[in-house]
Amino acid sequence: MASNIYALLVGIDNYATPVSRLQGCINDVMAVEEYLETRVKTEGWNLHLKILKDSEATRQGIIDGFREHLCQANSNDVALFYYSGHGSQEPAPKEFWEFQPEKLNETLVCYDSRMEGGWDLADKELAKLIAEVAQKNPHITLILDCCHSGSGTRDPFQETAVRQYTASVRSRPIDSFIFSQLDIQSFRSLDRQASGWSLPRGKHILFASCQNSETAKEYNVDGEHRGAFCYFLTKTLNQTQGNLSYRDLFKRINALVRSKVKQQSPQLEATDSKELDQLFLGGAVRDCHPYYTVSYHKQYGWIIDGGAVHGVPRPYNGETMHLALFPITAKAENLRKLSNKLGEAQVTEVLPQLSQITIDGITNLDTEQTFKAVITSLPVPPLGVRFVGDSEGVQLLKQALQNIDNEQPSVYVREVSDSETAEFKVVALNGEYIITRPADGVPIVNQIPNYSQQGAILVVQRLEHIARWTNLSELQSPANSRISASAIKLEIYQNNQLLEDSPIRLNYYQDDSGKWNRPTFKIKLKNTSSETLYCALLDLTEQFSINAGFFEAGYIKLEPNQQGWALGGRAIPATVPDDLWHQGVTEYQDILKLIVCTNEFDARLLEQDKLDLPRKKYTQRSLRTSTLNRLMSRWQPRDIILDEAVEEYDDWVASQVVIKTIRH
């Protein structure tokens, strides 16, 4: 008997007056819709979508969506609620005060919530609706990409919208809610969670885009607005081969969001922590093919069956994705030898579901032919930076950017004219430079004094350093890698106890003598696959350093079912650097990046010191030509010699976890 996924997707950009408008919520809903339609298994599963956009997403429309759509889910089914829009607060009625001391409800702002006679959808109403869906015991997942509380203030350098609307000050009568007096009594057992939402004890899993004291940011990708959380959620899902557990999926999303957006900490919550080890959407997601199919399209010409929603990167300034083409009958093992290729192709245009390509090396091309294609090279386009402020300082920055590398433009960053496509922003103000991200407006490094040629060069050098770190923090698996996302299991231990929270929190501790000591931990990698794999682990710190020193050769080779310990099993100290601690910093974040490949590669190519220190010279050596080594050598040009006599295609995947160290 087939199972069902009942999904209710809600996105609101164009709110009714007086609510401020957003720009990325409809795009988020479309991305989730695309993912469900392309990745849910066609055998054994039926997908039932109900989508509410803008004026359709009224308070009553959302309530009806729960009761008439999601409540159809039975015990073998999945019920998914996705919301992208404003979050807010409202005064709670007196009936809630004795068990809700803060006297506030967290709310979703519906399209008509702030119109005359309208109300938000309160967390306790959402709890009741979830409880109604849960009566038939389906698998329930909620994803809320909105703000839940916070001050509502904006940083002076921030140009990106936040998904939070002003808290309502209206006194709301109890009879405006959707529940009875009996329901009110049941709310005594609701738990206020880290995300701020009070939801039922009934079985469910919640993804929330931020903590209750934070704001959910909108994010810009190639000129398209998205929610930061939803963007990295769908990007991770689309670039993951096979199924991930909720816990592992969250670890990856959390690390990506935290590396990109400051002051936004995604949350994963469940009534029972064991539920987090379930597969996302109950295992309804199908595997991707480990290759693209090349065919001729009457409208677009030659194409591959992968587009933006599948993680294919867009070309920029000559940088594009390259592919090797093989016969459509080629077996998987034959796709790894590039000497067997029929020809090559380059991506010229990326559309949502497909990409246009040009084909080289094949004579007598027939439009009836089809091929298999694997990635041989990925683009590393420069990240956009916007210069604003005093004209004198801005002009010096423009000159430095165009002449930073032996009088050539920077290969890591490029100037853009607006915040729409900017990854970074430099503000020239009062004689100094301030480097920020447009998504949050928080200074990334200390201010650089003096409008001068030397000062401008230092700014660009710092931008390049940050760009290399950013590129690695965002590195995700190629969309068609055949390596399972769970092929290598990364486990972190403290005092012989496995740590499973995300982020992992490690606290300084006081010994018997009263001395404060750094916490330590150990890292174990285990190969759960049936093939030999090569694994590298990198530490990306808040000071933009990258360290690959966990294994002597920069990687470890693991046979099937073999395990290995970083640093040979020695304890690894976690620290809040003294210089930062003396400045009042009590928390410090490290991102552990795991890269897994079917062939040998050298992750030491990616190393760099923390900002303001001279970069290490890397010893020149010969490296086997492979997809991953080519990518890394272009990423960090250091006079590396590539052995062009050997050409192999290798599969690889990347993932990451966050470690947060606390020192009081």
SULJOGI-V618379 format. One record per helix or strand of 2 or more residues. SS is the DSSP state (alpha for helix, beta for strand). FROM is the first residue (numbers start at 0). TO is the last residue. If there is no record, write none. Layout:
ss->{SS/SS}
from->{FROM/FROM}
to->{TO/TO}
This chain:
ss->{beta/alpha/beta/alpha/alpha/beta/beta/alpha/beta/beta/alpha/beta/alpha/alpha/beta/beta/beta/beta/beta/alpha/alpha/beta/alpha/alpha/beta/beta/alpha/beta/alpha/alpha/beta/beta/beta/beta/alpha/beta/beta/beta/beta/alpha/beta/beta/beta/beta/beta/beta/beta/beta/beta/beta/alpha/beta/alpha/beta/alpha/beta/alpha/beta/beta}
from->{2/24/44/53/58/77/86/93/103/120/122/138/173/180/190/197/204/216/223/227/245/266/272/279/291/300/307/321/331/337/342/354/370/382/390/412/423/431/447/452/487/496/503/508/515/519/532/545/555/562/565/571/577/586/602/621/626/640/651}
to->{10/38/52/55/71/83/90/98/107/121/133/144/175/188/191/198/207/220/226/237/259/269/276/282/296/303/309/326/335/339/349/359/376/388/401/414/428/435/448/472/493/498/506/509/516/526/540/546/557/564/568/572/580/596/605/625/634/647/661}
